[in-house]
């Protein structure tokens, strides 16, 4: 019996692996845009760094510390927006981020999941 509120065991393992070895994690020395967001309720702090060239996000990295959900969301979002037009990245919504994770996110974890999205949007202002 499976419960659709929880990801499959294989997907849970993928999330944990992504937390242990996130994609696009590190410093981007030539960033043209950067912004840090914090989540006071759990102590997460994520900085999104972007290189914007010709209206597109040419490169992106993130750094900081946070819970599994904020780090995994940062990793997945950074991969998603790399190569994306700035205007399209600005249109991403919290629902887009939740769909990207492919799991149900309870109300207490929404702030963790959307933290990198707010950092990206604020960096692009």
C-alpha positions in Angstrom: 0.0 0.0 0.0 1.3 3.4 -0.9 0.4 6.8 0.5 0.3 9.5 -2.1 1.2 12.1 0.5 4.7 10.6 0.8 7.2 10.2 -2.0 8.3 6.7 -3.0 11.2 5.3 -1.2 13.4 5.7 -4.3 12.4 9.4 -4.6 13.1 10.0 -0.9 16.6 8.5 -1.4 17.1 10.9 -4.4 16.1 13.8 -2.2 18.6 12.7 0.5 21.3 12.3 -2.0 20.7 15.7 -3.5 20.9 17.1 0.1 24.2 15.4 0.6 25.6 16.4 -2.8 23.6 19.3 -4.1 24.0 20.5 -7.7 25.2 24.1 -8.2 26.4 24.6 -4.7 29.3 26.9 -4.1 30.6 30.4 -4.8 30.1 32.1 -8.1 32.9 34.6 -8.2 31.7 36.5 -11.3 28.0 36.8 -10.2 26.2 39.8 -11.7 23.3 39.3 -9.3 23.1 38.0 -5.8 20.7 38.0 -2.9 20.4 36.2 0.5 17.2 35.1 2.1 16.7 33.8 5.6 14.0 31.8 7.3 13.9 32.9 10.9 11.6 30.0 11.9 14.2 27.3 11.2 17.5 29.2 10.7 17.9 28.6 6.9 20.0 31.1 5.0 20.4 30.7 1.3 22.3 33.0 -1.1 21.5 32.7 -4.8 24.2 34.0 -7.1 23.5 34.5 -10.8 25.3 35.5 -14.0 22.9 37.3 -16.3 23.9 37.8 -19.9 21.8 38.9 -22.8 18.5 38.5 -20.7 19.3 34.9 -19.8 20.6 33.3 -16.6 23.9 32.0 -17.9 25.1 30.5 -14.7 23.8 30.1 -11.1 25.1 28.8 -7.8 23.8 28.9 -4.3 25.5 28.8 -0.9 24.4 28.9 2.7 23.0 26.4 5.2 19.6 25.0 5.7 17.3 22.1 6.2 16.9 19.3 3.7 14.0 21.0 2.0 15.7 24.4 1.5 18.9 22.8 0.2 17.2 20.4 -2.2 14.9 23.2 -3.4 17.9 25.5 -4.0 19.7 22.7 -5.9 16.6 21.9 -8.1 15.7 25.5 -8.7 19.3 26.4 -9.7 19.3 23.6 -12.2 15.9 24.6 -13.5 16.7 28.3 -14.1 20.2 27.9 -15.6 19.8 29.0 -19.3 16.3 30.4 -18.6 15.2 33.9 -19.7 15.2 36.3 -16.8 11.6 37.2 -17.5 10.5 33.5 -17.3 12.5 33.1 -14.0 10.6 36.1 -12.5 7.3 34.4 -13.3 8.0 31.2 -11.4 5.6 30.7 -8.5 5.7 28.8 -5.2 3.4 26.3 -6.9 6.0 25.7 -9.6 8.6 25.0 -6.9 6.4 22.6 -5.0 5.6 20.8 -8.3 9.3 20.6 -9.1 9.9 18.7 -5.8 7.2 16.1 -6.7 6.1 15.8 -3.0 3.4 17.2 -0.9 4.9 20.0 1.3 3.1 20.7 4.6 2.4 24.3 5.6 5.3 24.4 8.1 7.8 23.6 5.3 6.6 26.0 2.6 8.9 28.8 3.7 11.9 26.4 3.5 10.9 25.3 0.0 10.4 28.8 -1.5 13.3 30.5 0.2 15.6 30.1 -2.9 12.8 31.3 -5.2 12.5 34.5 -3.2 16.3 34.9 -3.3 16.3 34.5 -7.1 13.4 37.0 -7.5 15.0 39.6 -5.2 18.4 39.1 -6.9 16.7 39.9 -10.3 14.9 43.1 -9.2 
